[in-house]
Amino acid sequence: MRKNSRLPNLHNLGIHLRILLIVNLLAVMAAILLSQQLTDLFPLLAQISALVQPIILLSMLGLYILYPLLNKVEYWQGLLVILLLETAITYLVFSFISQYFTFYTNLEISRACLLTAIVTGIVLYYFSLQEKAYSPAIAEARLQALQARIRPHFLFNSINAVLSLIRTQPKRAETALEDMADLFRVLMSENRDLVPLAQEISLCQRYLDLEKLRLDERLKITWQIDDMPSDAMIPPLIMQPLLENAVYHGIEPMPEGGEILVKIYTKLKELNITISNPYTPQHERHSGNKMALKNIEERLKLHFDLESSLKKNVKDNRYEVHIRIPEKI
């Protein structure tokens, strides 16, 4: 579980690609600003690049190695370590390169270190803004899930189902009430950090047990999870909303009900989650489905950037959602 969730995931390929693009874009802008005429631009850009590229490559390697440590300290401590690392790498690279090259602008080592600190601050500020931009998706997911849970048709039917069991099956009624309490407890928590896959599966099973109280034999669930890595870390509440959509859009509209298939497996060091349900266009319900999928996509992007994906398709009268995320972070 990530303690320092405000720092970017420095084990993520997408994060490093963004760092590379931002720094090189700033280098191009610096060359344009420092060039007095067009003929000076490319020689100056080549000199700046000769200094910047070794620094950024060594920096990304160092940050990748130090990320487990940075992930355990406070946010401000992580920022300080990154600034010190970047400054030290700049000092060493500049000292080495300046022995062989004379810079067009007579750049001093102290100024080079200061510029590195400024660029590092800009990059970190960009990732901070990105985190803030996607953070509302987390709160929105919690709110949407909570609102969905207190939908009259779910809440009242679940309570009525429990009441009907109290006399004849008191143990089952007690279990259902415990499931409802656990469900509300998770939905009302902050849900910012990643959670073990096994925990999310447990929550989903409790939710489906409650739905089965009212849908009975109309709701059939098949779990293909024997090969799943139980300790894999995933964003909370990404499977439960999909299962809710599967019940609401796939099972409820069909008088005879249907089967929801959940399949979880690993392939090429990636965790794959697929959830499918029956699909008939004449019974299609549009409300809420796209909103939930968009929210899950935003939260996947927040945690995993370019290394995750969410795809949906309709095939053989079944609607399927396929989530792909890195197994380890």
C-alpha positions in Angstrom: 0.0 0.0 0.0 1.4 3.3 -1.0 1.9 5.7 2.0 3.1 8.6 -0.1 0.3 8.6 -2.7 0.9 12.2 -3.7 4.2 11.4 -5.3 4.0 10.0 -8.9 4.5 6.3 -9.3 8.2 6.3 -10.3 8.0 2.6 -11.4 5.4 3.5 -14.0 6.6 3.8 -17.7 4.0 6.5 -18.5 5.3 8.7 -15.7 8.9 8.5 -17.0 7.7 9.2 -20.5 6.0 12.4 -19.3 9.1 13.4 -17.4 11.2 12.9 -20.5 8.8 14.9 -22.7 8.4 17.8 -20.1 12.2 18.2 -19.5 13.0 18.1 -23.3 10.3 20.6 -24.0 11.7 23.0 -21.4 15.2 22.5 -22.9 13.8 23.4 -26.4 12.1 26.5 -24.9 15.4 27.5 -23.2 17.3 27.2 -26.4 14.8 29.4 -28.3 14.9 32.0 -25.6 18.7 32.1 -25.4 19.2 32.2 -29.1 19.9 35.6 -30.5 19.3 34.5 -34.1 18.0 31.4 -35.9 21.5 30.1 -36.8 22.4 30.0 -33.1 19.4 27.8 -32.2 20.5 24.3 -33.2 24.1 24.6 -31.9 22.8 25.9 -28.6 20.1 23.2 -28.5 22.8 20.5 -29.1 24.9 21.8 -26.2 21.9 22.0 -23.9 20.9 18.5 -24.9 24.4 17.2 -24.3 24.0 18.3 -20.7 20.3 17.5 -20.2 20.1 14.0 -21.6 22.7 12.4 -19.3 21.1 14.2 -16.3 17.6 13.1 -17.1 18.5 9.5 -17.9 20.6 9.1 -14.7 17.8 10.9 -12.8 15.1 8.5 -14.0 17.3 5.5 -13.1 18.0 6.9 -9.7 14.3 7.7 -9.0 13.3 4.2 -10.1 15.8 2.7 -7.7 14.8 5.0 -4.8 11.1 4.8 -5.3 10.5 2.1 -2.7 12.2 4.4 -0.1 10.4 7.5 -1.3 7.1 5.7 -1.0 7.6 5.2 2.7 8.5 8.7 3.8 6.4 11.8 4.1 5.6 13.9 1.1 7.9 16.8 1.9 10.7 14.4 2.7 10.2 12.7 -0.7 10.4 16.1 -2.4 13.6 17.0 -0.6 15.2 13.7 -1.5 14.3 14.2 -5.2 15.6 17.8 -5.2 18.9 16.7 -3.6 19.3 13.8 -6.0 18.7 16.0 -9.1 21.1 18.6 -7.8 23.8 16.0 -7.1 23.4 14.4 -10.5 23.6 17.8 -12.2 26.8 18.7 -10.3 28.5 15.4 -11.2 27.5 15.4 -14.9 28.3 19.1 -15.3 31.7 18.7 -13.7 32.5 15.8 -16.1 31.1 17.4 -19.3 32.7 20.8 -18.6 36.1 19.2 -18.9 35.5 18.5 -22.5 33.0 21.1 -23.7 32.8 24.9 -23.5 29.2 25.9 -23.2 27.9 28.6 -25.5 26.4 30.6 -22.7 29.4 30.2 -20.2 27.0 28.4 -17.9 28.3 28.1 -14.3 27.9 24.9 -12.2 25.9 26.8 -9.5 23.5 28.2 -12.1 23.1 24.7 -13.7 22.2 23.2 -10.3 19.7 26.1 -9.8 18.1 25.5 -13.2 17.8 21.8 -12.4 16.1 22.5 -9.1 13.6 24.9 -11.0 12.9 22.3 -13.7 12.4 19.6 -11.0 10.0 21.8 -9.2 8.0 22.4 -12.4 7.8 18.7 -13.1 6.7 17.9 -9.6 4.2 20.7 -9.7 2.8 19.2 -12.9 2.3 15.8 -11.3 0.7 17.5 -8.3 -1.8 19.2 -10.5 -2.5 16.0 -12.3 -3.1 14.2 -9.0 -5.5 17.0 -7.9 -7.3 16.9 -11.3 -8.1 13.2 -11.0 -8.6 13.1 -7.2 -12.3 14.2 -7.5 -12.9 11.0 -9.4 -12.1 9.1 -6.1 -14.6 11.2 -4.1 -17.1 10.9 -7.0 -16.7 7.1 -7.0 -17.4 6.9 -3.3 -20.4 9.2 -3.6 -21.8 7.3 -6.6 -21.4 4.0 -5.0 -23.0 5.2 -1.8 -25.9 6.7 -3.7 -26.3 3.5 -5.6 -26.3 1.4 -2.4 -29.1 3.5 -0.9 -31.3 3.3 -4.0 -34.8 2.5 -2.7 -35.0 -0.6 -4.9 -31.8 -2.0 -3.5 -32.1 -0.9 0.1 -35.8 -1.6 0.7 -35.7 -5.0 -1.2 -32.7 -6.0 0.8 -34.3 -5.1 4.1 -37.5 -6.9 3.1 -35.6 -9.9 2.1 -33.8 -9.9 5.5 -37.1 -9.5 7.3 -38.6 -12.5 5.5 -35.7 -14.6 6.7 -35.7 -13.6 10.3 -38.2 -16.2 11.4 -37.3 -19.1 9.1 -33.6 -18.6 8.5 -32.3 -16.3 11.3 -28.6 -17.2 10.7 -28.9 -16.2 7.1 -30.6 -13.0 8.0 -27.9 -12.2 10.5 -25.2 -12.8 7.8 -27.1 -10.5 5.3 -27.2 -7.7 7.9 -23.4 -8.1 8.5 -22.9 -8.0 4.7 -24.8 -4.7 4.5 -22.8 -3.2 7.4 -19.5 -4.2 5.8 -20.6 -2.8 2.5 -21.6 0.6 4.0 -18.3 0.7 6.0 -16.2 0.3 2.9 -18.2 2.7 0.8 -18.0 5.4 3.5 -14.2 5.2 3.9 -11.8 7.4 2.1 -10.8 4.8 -0.5 -7.7 6.6 -1.7 -5.0 3.9 -1.4 -4.7 0.7 -3.3 -6.2 -2.4 -1.7 -5.4 -6.2 -2.1 -7.4 -7.9 -4.8 -8.7 -10.4 -2.2 -10.3 -7.6 -0.2 -12.1 -6.3 -3.3 -13.3 -9.8 -4.2 -14.7 -10.2 -0.7 -16.6 -7.0 -0.9 -18.0 -8.0 -4.3 -19.2 -11.3 -3.0 -21.0 -9.7 -0.1 -22.7 -7.3 -2.5 -23.8 -10.1 -4.8 -25.0 -12.2 -1.8 -27.3 -9.3 -1.0 -28.5 -9.0 -4.6 -29.2 -12.7 -4.6 -31.5 -12.4 -1.7 -34.0 -10.6 -3.9 -33.2 -12.0 -7.3 -32.8 -15.6 -6.1 -32.3 -18.0 -9.0 -32.4 -15.3 -11.6 -28.9 -14.3 -10.6 -26.2 -16.8 -11.3 -22.5 -16.0 -10.7 -19.5 -17.8 -12.0 -16.1 -17.0 -10.6 -13.0 -18.0 -12.5 -10.4 -16.8 -10.0 -8.4 -19.8 -9.1 -5.3 -18.4 -10.7 -5.7 -14.8 -9.5 -2.9 -13.2 -7.4 -4.7 -12.4 -4.1 -2.1 -9.9 -3.0 -2.2 -7.8 -6.2 -2.9 -4.2 -5.4 -5.8 -2.5 -7.2 -7.9 0.7 -6.7 -10.9 0.0 -4.4 -14.4 -0.1 -5.8 -13.5 -0.8 -9.4 -15.1 -4.2 -9.6 -18.2 -3.6 -7.4 -19.6 -0.9 -9.7 -19.1 -3.1 -12.7 -20.9 -5.9 -11.0 -23.7 -3.5 -10.1 -24.0 -2.5 -13.7 -24.1 -6.2 -14.7 -27.0 -6.8 -12.3 -28.9 -3.7 -13.2 -28.4 -3.7 -17.0 -27.9 -7.4 -17.6 -29.9 -9.4 -15.1 -32.8 -7.3 -13.8 -34.4 -6.5 -17.3 -34.5 -10.2 -18.2 -37.5 -12.2 -16.7 -35.5 -15.4 -16.7 -32.3 -13.7 -15.3 -28.9 -14.7 -16.5 -25.3 -15.4 -15.6 -22.5 -13.0 -14.6 -19.1 -14.3 -15.4 -16.1 -12.9 -13.5 -12.6 -14.0 -14.7 -9.3 -12.8 -13.1 -5.9 -14.0 -14.3 -2.4 -12.7 -15.0 -0.7 -12.5 -18.4 2.7 -11.0 -19.2 3.0 -9.6 -15.6 -0.4 -7.9 -15.9 -3.5 -8.4 -14.0 -6.6 -8.9 -16.2 -10.1 -8.6 -14.9 -13.1 -9.4 -17.1 -16.8 -9.1 -16.1 -19.5 -10.1 -18.5 -23.3 -10.3 -18.4 -26.2 -11.0 -20.8 -26.9 -8.3 -23.3 -30.1 -7.7 -25.2 -30.6 -4.4 -27.0 -34.3 -4.3 -26.3 -33.7 -4.4 -22.6 -30.8 -1.9 -22.6 -30.7 0.7 -19.9 -28.4 3.7 -20.5 -28.5 5.6 -17.3 -25.5 5.4 -15.0 -23.5 2.8 -17.0 -21.2 5.2 -18.9 -20.7 7.4 -15.8 -19.4 4.5 -13.8 -17.1 3.3 -16.5 -15.7 6.8 -17.0 -15.0 7.1 -13.3 -13.2 3.8 -13.2 -11.1 4.8 -16.2 -10.1 8.1 -14.5 -9.1 6.3 -11.3 -7.1 3.7 -13.2 -5.2 6.5 -15.0 -4.6 8.3 -11.7 -2.9 5.2 -10.2 -1.3 3.5 -13.2 -1.2 6.1 -15.9 -0.5 4.6 -19.4 0.0 1.1 -18.0 -3.7 0.4 -17.5 -6.6 0.2 -19.7 -10.4 -0.4 -19.7 -12.1 -1.9 -22.7 -15.7 -2.8 -23.3 -17.3 -4.8 -26.1 -20.5 -6.7 -27.0 -20.0 -10.2 -28.4 -22.4 -13.2 -28.6 -25.1 -11.4 -26.8 -22.9 -10.6 -23.8 -21.5 -7.3 -22.7 -17.9 -7.5 -21.4 -15.7 -5.1 -19.6 -11.9 -5.9 -19.5 -9.6 -4.1 -17.1 -5.8 -4.5 -17.5 -3.4 -3.2 -14.8 0.2 -3.9 -13.8 0.4 -6.8 -11.3 3.1 -5.2 -9.2 3.7 -1.5 -8.5 
